[in-house]
Amino acid sequence: MARLAVEVAGLALRNPVLSASGTFGHGLEMQHLVDVRTLGGLVSKTVTLRPRPGNPLPRIRETEAGFLNSIGLENRGIDAYVRDVLPDMQAADTAVVTNIGAERVDEFAELAARLSTHPAVDALEVNLSCPNVQEGKLPFATDPEMAARVIERVRAVTKKPLFAKLSPNVSRIGEMARAVKIPVIGCGGIKTADDVLEFLVVGCAAVQVGTASFGDPGLIGRLAGEIAAKLDAAGIATAAELVGTLRLPQPPAAAAATATPSSGGASSAHPSGSRAPSPARSTDEAAIAAGGAPS
């Protein structure tokens, strides 16, 4: 599966498919259904400094478009996570990403410091997006300066790869992405190999599968093989070479400006979805297409 390997912020992944926080267990609970070696990585349920009981039941409601949830970050806290979960995770044959959540900047830093040297944790995902803390407010996920402050404090206490999980509940997610940098991990509505490949093409370095796992827990384990088959059929050597290859058609004025006599006046822009390599990428386009949820 080396041809499916990608790298995200210095973290080497076997393939670009990770579980999404809170949708696939806290550790290895799903290994009886999915061989974790088929995944790029496992992302934990959000871990907070102190235990949280979560919101009152019911917490999940199915709708025609999917389901709504209001879990409330239920978890047993960092002490129980380090004591009871991480020892088993050291044997997991895939990348382990711990998602951390807090109500204050200093709490994020404290959590990161606790995990900064733990051998079972390969990377940290900073949960800036959940609306179930601070009385339902989203100060970290909606304010670029506040988001940047959190990431700066966390970065100061750990050298592990660091991902910021953003909220789509903003008007210009590109501004948020710039405050915590790129690359982007796409999350939202991914349930097929085609979905994964489309997210890679628009600029995501990897993806997370969440809601789809509730209806089909084994799906995430099949995606790598399906992606490989799609690459074979298209004659594409590696998944990594697809990242950020989307080229949008140029507007008429720009097309006219780039026409040359030998081309008969045709635009030199590559058609949408072409695989022509280029170092240029649009931060805004990639972040928005990724559902605004790099993790």
BALOBA-1460 file (C-alpha; in Angstrom, 3 decimals):
// residues 295
<rec num="1" residu="m" x="0.000" y="0.000" z="0.000"/>
<rec num="2" residu="a" x="3.020" y="2.289" z="-0.266"/>
<rec num="3" residu="r" x="1.477" y="3.978" z="-3.288"/>
<rec num="4" residu="l" x="-1.363" y="5.212" z="-1.077"/>
<rec num="5" residu="a" x="0.975" y="6.788" z="1.458"/>
<rec num="6" residu="v" x="0.655" y="10.514" z="2.153"/>
<rec num="7" residu="e" x="2.289" y="12.928" z="4.562"/>
<rec num="8" residu="v" x="0.415" y="15.512" z="6.606"/>
<rec num="9" residu="a" x="2.394" y="18.106" z="8.557"/>
<rec num="10" residu="g" x="5.288" y="15.681" z="8.944"/>
<rec num="11" residu="l" x="3.068" y="12.739" z="9.925"/>
<rec num="12" residu="a" x="3.483" y="9.767" z="7.595"/>
<rec num="13" residu="l" x="0.212" y="7.939" z="6.910"/>
<rec num="14" residu="r" x="-0.193" y="4.527" z="5.286"/>
<rec num="15" residu="n" x="-3.106" y="5.938" z="3.283"/>
<rec num="16" residu="p" x="-5.147" y="9.175" z="3.374"/>
<rec num="17" residu="v" x="-8.148" y="7.739" z="5.273"/>
<rec num="18" residu="l" x="-8.539" y="8.420" z="8.992"/>
<rec num="19" residu="s" x="-11.452" y="8.009" z="11.362"/>
<rec num="20" residu="a" x="-13.138" y="11.186" z="12.567"/>
<rec num="21" residu="s" x="-13.139" y="12.060" z="16.247"/>
<rec num="22" residu="g" x="-16.090" y="10.697" z="18.184"/>
<rec num="23" residu="t" x="-17.351" y="8.392" z="15.431"/>
<rec num="24" residu="f" x="-15.125" y="5.331" z="15.691"/>
<rec num="25" residu="g" x="-14.503" y="4.752" z="19.352"/>
<rec num="26" residu="h" x="-11.925" y="6.140" z="21.735"/>
<rec num="27" residu="g" x="-9.183" y="3.670" z="20.994"/>
<rec num="28" residu="l" x="-9.356" y="0.181" z="19.566"/>
<rec num="29" residu="e" x="-13.029" y="-0.516" z="20.263"/>
<rec num="30" residu="m" x="-13.751" y="-1.149" z="16.582"/>
<rec num="31" residu="q" x="-10.871" y="-3.507" z="15.803"/>
<rec num="32" residu="h" x="-13.236" y="-6.500" z="15.814"/>
<rec num="33" residu="l" x="-14.946" y="-4.923" z="12.777"/>
<rec num="34" residu="v" x="-12.049" y="-3.210" z="11.003"/>
<rec num="35" residu="d" x="-8.396" y="-4.159" z="10.715"/>
<rec num="36" residu="v" x="-6.740" y="-0.910" z="11.816"/>
<rec num="37" residu="r" x="-3.821" y="-1.668" z="9.498"/>
<rec num="38" residu="t" x="-6.118" y="-0.708" z="6.613"/>
<rec num="39" residu="l" x="-6.458" y="2.825" z="7.999"/>
<rec num="40" residu="g" x="-4.216" y="5.830" z="7.669"/>
<rec num="41" residu="g" x="-4.903" y="6.663" z="11.285"/>
<rec num="42" residu="l" x="-7.249" y="6.582" z="14.264"/>
<rec num="43" residu="v" x="-8.479" y="9.853" z="15.752"/>
<rec num="44" residu="s" x="-9.637" y="9.625" z="19.350"/>
<rec num="45" residu="k" x="-12.821" y="10.949" z="20.868"/>
<rec num="46" residu="t" x="-12.209" y="14.383" z="22.402"/>
<rec num="47" residu="v" x="-10.193" y="14.231" z="25.630"/>
<rec num="48" residu="t" x="-10.612" y="17.036" z="28.173"/>
<rec num="49" residu="l" x="-8.672" y="17.960" z="31.268"/>
<rec num="50" residu="r" x="-11.423" y="16.806" z="33.651"/>
<rec num="51" residu="p" x="-14.150" y="14.155" z="33.200"/>
<rec num="52" residu="r" x="-17.327" y="15.357" z="31.476"/>
<rec num="53" residu="p" x="-20.689" y="13.596" z="31.843"/>
<rec num="54" residu="g" x="-21.965" y="14.876" z="28.503"/>
<rec num="55" residu="n" x="-25.407" y="16.208" z="27.661"/>
<rec num="56" residu="p" x="-28.702" y="14.624" z="28.789"/>
<rec num="57" residu="l" x="-30.293" y="12.000" z="26.555"/>
<rec num="58" residu="p" x="-31.376" y="11.895" z="23.779"/>
<rec num="59" residu="r" x="-28.109" y="12.997" z="22.157"/>
<rec num="60" residu="i" x="-28.560" y="11.778" z="18.602"/>
<rec num="61" residu="r" x="-31.528" y="12.297" z="16.287"/>
<rec num="62" residu="e" x="-31.725" y="10.801" z="12.800"/>
<rec num="63" residu="t" x="-32.989" y="13.048" z="10.001"/>
<rec num="64" residu="e" x="-33.576" y="12.592" z="6.283"/>
<rec num="65" residu="a" x="-30.248" y="14.301" z="5.637"/>
<rec num="66" residu="g" x="-28.247" y="12.361" z="8.233"/>
<rec num="67" residu="f" x="-28.437" y="13.007" z="11.950"/>
<rec num="68" residu="l" x="-28.020" y="15.705" z="14.544"/>
<rec num="69" residu="n" x="-25.913" y="15.157" z="17.621"/>
<rec num="70" residu="s" x="-25.284" y="16.922" z="20.905"/>
<rec num="71" residu="i" x="-22.953" y="14.643" z="22.835"/>
<rec num="72" residu="g" x="-21.385" y="17.263" z="25.080"/>
<rec num="73" residu="l" x="-17.813" y="15.930" z="24.907"/>
<rec num="74" residu="e" x="-18.501" y="13.030" z="27.253"/>
<rec num="75" residu="n" x="-15.205" y="11.488" z="28.348"/>
<rec num="76" residu="r" x="-13.391" y="10.374" z="31.493"/>
<rec num="77" residu="g" x="-10.674" y="13.021" z="31.323"/>
<rec num="78" residu="i" x="-6.960" y="13.019" z="30.545"/>
<rec num="79" residu="d" x="-5.897" y="10.940" z="33.566"/>
<rec num="80" residu="a" x="-8.131" y="8.010" z="32.591"/>
<rec num="81" residu="y" x="-7.161" y="8.356" z="28.921"/>
<rec num="82" residu="v" x="-3.451" y="8.132" z="29.683"/>
<rec num="83" residu="r" x="-3.928" y="5.318" z="32.194"/>
<rec num="84" residu="d" x="-6.518" y="3.119" z="30.458"/>
<rec num="85" residu="v" x="-6.486" y="3.869" z="26.711"/>
<rec num="86" residu="l" x="-2.976" y="4.797" z="25.614"/>
<rec num="87" residu="p" x="-1.205" y="1.618" z="26.816"/>
<rec num="88" residu="d" x="-3.250" y="-0.405" z="24.303"/>
<rec num="89" residu="m" x="-2.779" y="2.193" z="21.578"/>
<rec num="90" residu="q" x="0.987" y="1.647" z="21.591"/>
<rec num="91" residu="a" x="0.301" y="-1.667" z="19.837"/>
<rec num="92" residu="a" x="-1.977" y="-0.125" z="17.185"/>
<rec num="93" residu="d" x="-0.397" y="-0.609" z="13.763"/>
<rec num="94" residu="t" x="-1.522" y="2.762" z="12.446"/>
<rec num="95" residu="a" x="-1.100" y="6.437" z="13.275"/>
<rec num="96" residu="v" x="-2.745" y="7.555" z="16.526"/>
<rec num="97" residu="v" x="-4.096" y="11.097" z="16.723"/>
<rec num="98" residu="t" x="-5.416" y="12.335" z="20.074"/>
<rec num="99" residu="n" x="-8.160" y="14.960" z="19.895"/>
<rec num="100" residu="i" x="-8.026" y="17.457" z="22.776"/>
<rec num="101" residu="g" x="-10.737" y="19.893" z="23.852"/>
<rec num="102" residu="a" x="-10.837" y="22.679" z="26.422"/>
<rec num="103" residu="e" x="-12.687" y="25.783" z="27.528"/>
<rec num="104" residu="r" x="-9.605" y="27.946" z="28.070"/>
<rec num="105" residu="v" x="-6.333" y="28.479" z="26.236"/>
<rec num="106" residu="d" x="-4.227" y="27.347" z="29.183"/>
<rec num="107" residu="e" x="-6.185" y="24.079" z="29.396"/>
<rec num="108" residu="f" x="-5.350" y="23.270" z="25.772"/>
<rec num="109" residu="a" x="-1.685" y="23.846" z="26.571"/>
<rec num="110" residu="e" x="-1.854" y="21.669" z="29.680"/>
<rec num="111" residu="l" x="-3.405" y="18.791" z="27.767"/>
<rec num="112" residu="a" x="-0.810" y="19.042" z="25.002"/>
<rec num="113" residu="a" x="2.001" y="19.093" z="27.536"/>
<rec num="114" residu="r" x="0.656" y="15.914" z="29.185"/>
<rec num="115" residu="l" x="0.723" y="14.113" z="25.823"/>
<rec num="116" residu="s" x="3.797" y="15.716" z="24.280"/>
<rec num="117" residu="t" x="6.181" y="12.875" z="25.080"/>
<rec num="118" residu="h" x="3.820" y="9.905" z="25.183"/>
<rec num="119" residu="p" x="5.063" y="7.261" z="22.703"/>
<rec num="120" residu="a" x="1.549" y="6.083" z="21.771"/>
<rec num="121" residu="v" x="0.469" y="9.499" z="20.470"/>
<rec num="122" residu="d" x="1.685" y="10.358" z="16.976"/>
<rec num="123" residu="a" x="-0.126" y="13.695" z="16.605"/>
<rec num="124" residu="l" x="-2.588" y="16.017" z="18.332"/>
<rec num="125" residu="e" x="-5.867" y="17.330" z="16.953"/>
<rec num="126" residu="v" x="-7.003" y="20.531" z="18.689"/>
<rec num="127" residu="n" x="-10.791" y="20.612" z="18.845"/>
<rec num="128" residu="l" x="-11.702" y="24.233" z="18.129"/>
<rec num="129" residu="s" x="-15.007" y="23.322" z="16.513"/>
<rec num="130" residu="c" x="-17.293" y="21.720" z="19.074"/>
<rec num="131" residu="p" x="-20.220" y="23.951" z="20.152"/>
<rec num="132" residu="n" x="-20.880" y="21.989" z="23.332"/>
<rec num="133" residu="v" x="-18.492" y="23.923" z="25.556"/>
<rec num="134" residu="q" x="-18.571" y="27.430" z="26.982"/>
<rec num="135" residu="e" x="-22.393" y="27.504" z="26.996"/>
<rec num="136" residu="g" x="-22.647" y="26.686" z="23.318"/>
<rec num="137" residu="k" x="-20.395" y="29.513" z="22.171"/>
<rec num="138" residu="l" x="-17.625" y="29.097" z="19.616"/>
<rec num="139" residu="p" x="-14.953" y="31.650" z="20.521"/>
<rec num="140" residu="f" x="-12.007" y="29.549" z="19.388"/>
<rec num="141" residu="a" x="-13.514" y="28.368" z="16.108"/>
<rec num="142" residu="t" x="-14.997" y="31.666" z="14.951"/>
<rec num="143" residu="d" x="-12.262" y="34.123" z="15.909"/>
<rec num="144" residu="p" x="-9.026" y="33.783" z="13.881"/>
<rec num="145" residu="e" x="-6.972" y="35.556" z="16.529"/>
<rec num="146" residu="m" x="-8.255" y="33.308" z="19.300"/>
<rec num="147" residu="a" x="-7.720" y="30.186" z="17.198"/>
<rec num="148" residu="a" x="-4.170" y="31.272" z="16.436"/>
<rec num="149" residu="r" x="-3.533" y="31.944" z="20.135"/>
<rec num="150" residu="v" x="-4.612" y="28.417" z="21.054"/>
<rec num="151" residu="i" x="-2.427" y="26.838" z="18.398"/>
<rec num="152" residu="e" x="0.555" y="28.989" z="19.376"/>
<rec num="153" residu="r" x="0.257" y="27.927" z="23.016"/>
<rec num="154" residu="v" x="-0.103" y="24.266" z="22.109"/>
<rec num="155" residu="r" x="2.798" y="24.402" z="19.684"/>
<rec num="156" residu="a" x="4.999" y="25.878" z="22.413"/>
<rec num="157" residu="v" x="4.660" y="22.747" z="24.571"/>
<rec num="158" residu="t" x="4.844" y="19.942" z="21.992"/>
<rec num="159" residu="k" x="6.850" y="18.976" z="18.943"/>
<rec num="160" residu="k" x="4.273" y="16.459" z="17.736"/>
<rec num="161" residu="p" x="2.392" y="17.157" z="14.476"/>
<rec num="162" residu="l" x="-0.514" y="19.446" z="15.258"/>
<rec num="163" residu="f" x="-3.926" y="19.719" z="13.567"/>
<rec num="164" residu="a" x="-6.590" y="22.318" z="14.275"/>
<rec num="165" residu="k" x="-10.165" y="21.081" z="13.912"/>
<rec num="166" residu="l" x="-12.163" y="24.010" z="12.578"/>
<rec num="167" residu="s" x="-15.894" y="24.665" z="12.520"/>
<rec num="168" residu="p" x="-17.848" y="25.162" z="9.273"/>
<rec num="169" residu="n" x="-20.021" y="27.688" z="11.160"/>
<rec num="170" residu="v" x="-18.127" y="30.705" z="9.869"/>
<rec num="171" residu="s" x="-18.615" y="32.917" z="6.838"/>
<rec num="172" residu="r" x="-15.034" y="32.750" z="5.536"/>
<rec num="173" residu="i" x="-13.300" y="29.592" z="6.632"/>
<rec num="174" residu="g" x="-10.232" y="30.515" z="4.583"/>
<rec num="175" residu="e" x="-9.427" y="33.190" z="7.151"/>
<rec num="176" residu="m" x="-9.567" y="30.601" z="9.918"/>
<rec num="177" residu="a" x="-7.368" y="28.209" z="7.954"/>
<rec num="178" residu="r" x="-4.742" y="30.911" z="7.448"/>
<rec num="179" residu="a" x="-4.660" y="31.523" z="11.238"/>
<rec num="180" residu="v" x="-3.703" y="27.836" z="11.891"/>
<rec num="181" residu="k" x="-1.968" y="27.233" z="8.514"/>
<rec num="182" residu="i" x="-2.393" y="24.378" z="6.040"/>
<rec num="183" residu="p" x="-2.339" y="21.434" z="4.998"/>
<rec num="184" residu="v" x="-6.020" y="20.591" z="5.097"/>
<rec num="185" residu="i" x="-7.617" y="17.355" z="6.243"/>
<rec num="186" residu="g" x="-11.084" y="17.117" z="4.703"/>
<rec num="187" residu="c" x="-14.049" y="16.019" z="6.799"/>
<rec num="188" residu="g" x="-17.761" y="15.994" z="6.051"/>
<rec num="189" residu="g" x="-19.929" y="13.723" z="3.910"/>
<rec num="190" residu="i" x="-17.179" y="11.313" z="2.864"/>
<rec num="191" residu="k" x="-18.465" y="7.787" z="2.262"/>
<rec num="192" residu="t" x="-17.001" y="6.514" z="-1.035"/>
<rec num="193" residu="a" x="-13.613" y="6.169" z="-2.699"/>
<rec num="194" residu="d" x="-14.701" y="8.814" z="-5.205"/>
<rec num="195" residu="d" x="-15.404" y="11.198" z="-2.325"/>
<rec num="196" residu="v" x="-11.892" y="10.654" z="-0.979"/>
<rec num="197" residu="l" x="-10.272" y="11.260" z="-4.361"/>
<rec num="198" residu="e" x="-12.311" y="14.421" z="-4.942"/>
<rec num="199" residu="f" x="-11.205" y="15.826" z="-1.594"/>
<rec num="200" residu="l" x="-7.566" y="15.088" z="-2.490"/>
<rec num="201" residu="v" x="-7.908" y="16.802" z="-5.860"/>
<rec num="202" residu="v" x="-9.252" y="20.024" z="-4.313"/>
<rec num="203" residu="g" x="-6.276" y="20.213" z="-1.965"/>
<rec num="204" residu="c" x="-6.811" y="17.976" z="1.066"/>
<rec num="205" residu="a" x="-3.761" y="15.997" z="2.113"/>
<rec num="206" residu="a" x="-5.969" y="13.395" z="3.842"/>
<rec num="207" residu="v" x="-9.583" y="12.881" z="4.899"/>
<rec num="208" residu="q" x="-11.585" y="11.749" z="7.907"/>
<rec num="209" residu="v" x="-14.647" y="9.513" z="7.718"/>
<rec num="210" residu="g" x="-17.267" y="10.165" z="10.378"/>
<rec num="211" residu="t" x="-21.038" y="9.854" z="9.970"/>
<rec num="212" residu="a" x="-20.749" y="7.078" z="7.377"/>
<rec num="213" residu="s" x="-19.250" y="4.795" z="10.026"/>
<rec num="214" residu="f" x="-22.527" y="4.813" z="11.992"/>
<rec num="215" residu="g" x="-24.437" y="3.244" z="9.099"/>
<rec num="216" residu="d" x="-21.599" y="0.981" z="7.939"/>
<rec num="217" residu="p" x="-18.824" y="0.498" z="10.531"/>
<rec num="218" residu="g" x="-16.783" y="-1.591" z="8.100"/>
<rec num="219" residu="l" x="-16.749" y="1.047" z="5.367"/>
<rec num="220" residu="i" x="-13.639" y="2.839" z="6.525"/>
<rec num="221" residu="g" x="-11.647" y="-0.378" z="6.342"/>
<rec num="222" residu="r" x="-12.612" y="-1.005" z="2.703"/>
<rec num="223" residu="l" x="-11.817" y="2.436" z="1.334"/>
<rec num="224" residu="a" x="-8.065" y="1.965" z="0.890"/>
<rec num="225" residu="g" x="-8.556" y="-1.015" z="-1.416"/>
<rec num="226" residu="e" x="-11.240" y="0.815" z="-3.385"/>
<rec num="227" residu="i" x="-9.007" y="3.872" z="-3.745"/>
<rec num="228" residu="a" x="-6.152" y="1.727" z="-5.016"/>
<rec num="229" residu="a" x="-8.447" y="0.167" z="-7.623"/>
<rec num="230" residu="k" x="-9.575" y="3.623" z="-8.762"/>
<rec num="231" residu="l" x="-5.964" y="4.770" z="-9.127"/>
<rec num="232" residu="d" x="-5.139" y="1.649" z="-11.161"/>
<rec num="233" residu="a" x="-8.082" y="2.226" z="-13.464"/>
<rec num="234" residu="a" x="-7.024" y="5.837" z="-14.052"/>
<rec num="235" residu="g" x="-3.343" y="5.010" z="-14.516"/>
<rec num="236" residu="i" x="-2.308" y="7.139" z="-11.529"/>
<rec num="237" residu="a" x="0.801" y="5.975" z="-9.693"/>
<rec num="238" residu="t" x="0.239" y="7.396" z="-6.198"/>
<rec num="239" residu="a" x="-2.456" y="9.068" z="-4.129"/>
<rec num="240" residu="a" x="-0.076" y="11.842" z="-3.084"/>
<rec num="241" residu="e" x="0.306" y="13.135" z="-6.627"/>
<rec num="242" residu="l" x="-3.403" y="13.981" z="-6.761"/>
<rec num="243" residu="v" x="-3.321" y="16.448" z="-3.877"/>
<rec num="244" residu="g" x="-4.191" y="19.970" z="-4.985"/>
<rec num="245" residu="t" x="-4.363" y="19.230" z="-8.710"/>
<rec num="246" residu="l" x="-7.767" y="20.814" z="-9.357"/>
<rec num="247" residu="r" x="-7.568" y="23.596" z="-11.957"/>
<rec num="248" residu="l" x="-10.613" y="25.773" z="-12.481"/>
<rec num="249" residu="p" x="-11.427" y="27.167" z="-15.937"/>
<rec num="250" residu="q" x="-10.122" y="30.696" z="-16.420"/>
<rec num="251" residu="p" x="-12.634" y="33.533" z="-16.844"/>
<rec num="252" residu="p" x="-13.035" y="34.756" z="-20.445"/>
<rec num="253" residu="a" x="-10.814" y="37.820" z="-19.964"/>
<rec num="254" residu="a" x="-7.998" y="35.767" z="-18.475"/>
<rec num="255" residu="a" x="-8.352" y="33.140" z="-21.168"/>
<rec num="256" residu="a" x="-8.014" y="35.745" z="-23.913"/>
<rec num="257" residu="a" x="-4.924" y="37.206" z="-22.255"/>
<rec num="258" residu="t" x="-3.165" y="33.832" z="-22.217"/>
<rec num="259" residu="a" x="-4.047" y="32.821" z="-25.776"/>
<rec num="260" residu="t" x="-1.185" y="32.470" z="-28.251"/>
<rec num="261" residu="p" x="-1.273" y="32.557" z="-32.062"/>
<rec num="262" residu="s" x="-0.186" y="28.943" z="-32.308"/>
<rec num="263" residu="s" x="-3.043" y="27.809" z="-30.087"/>
<rec num="264" residu="g" x="-5.675" y="29.303" z="-32.348"/>
<rec num="265" residu="g" x="-6.947" y="31.501" z="-29.544"/>
<rec num="266" residu="a" x="-7.767" y="28.617" z="-27.216"/>
<rec num="267" residu="s" x="-7.394" y="29.113" z="-23.485"/>
<rec num="268" residu="s" x="-4.280" y="27.671" z="-21.924"/>
<rec num="269" residu="a" x="-6.159" y="26.932" z="-18.700"/>
<rec num="270" residu="h" x="-6.519" y="23.292" z="-17.780"/>
<rec num="271" residu="p" x="-10.104" y="22.016" z="-17.578"/>
<rec num="272" residu="s" x="-11.683" y="21.464" z="-14.186"/>
<rec num="273" residu="g" x="-10.464" y="18.249" z="-12.615"/>
<rec num="274" residu="s" x="-7.366" y="17.907" z="-14.817"/>
<rec num="275" residu="r" x="-4.251" y="16.426" z="-13.263"/>
<rec num="276" residu="a" x="-1.732" y="18.914" z="-14.577"/>
<rec num="277" residu="p" x="0.826" y="19.458" z="-11.766"/>
<rec num="278" residu="s" x="1.428" y="22.955" z="-10.468"/>
<rec num="279" residu="p" x="2.805" y="24.323" z="-7.188"/>
<rec num="280" residu="a" x="0.122" y="27.010" z="-7.034"/>
<rec num="281" residu="r" x="-2.863" y="26.334" z="-4.794"/>
<rec num="282" residu="s" x="-5.739" y="28.403" z="-3.478"/>
<rec num="283" residu="t" x="-5.906" y="28.252" z="0.307"/>
<rec num="284" residu="d" x="-9.481" y="29.481" z="0.402"/>
<rec num="285" residu="e" x="-10.756" y="27.066" z="-2.233"/>
<rec num="286" residu="a" x="-9.058" y="24.073" z="-0.642"/>
<rec num="287" residu="a" x="-10.279" y="24.851" z="2.856"/>
<rec num="288" residu="i" x="-13.862" y="25.510" z="1.830"/>
<rec num="289" residu="a" x="-14.059" y="22.433" z="-0.364"/>
<rec num="290" residu="a" x="-12.743" y="20.387" z="2.532"/>
<rec num="291" residu="g" x="-15.813" y="21.197" z="4.547"/>
<rec num="292" residu="g" x="-13.878" y="23.511" z="6.813"/>
<rec num="293" residu="a" x="-12.783" y="20.714" z="9.086"/>
<rec num="294" residu="p" x="-9.006" y="20.041" z="8.966"/>
<rec num="295" residu="s" x="-8.179" y="17.984" z="11.942"/>
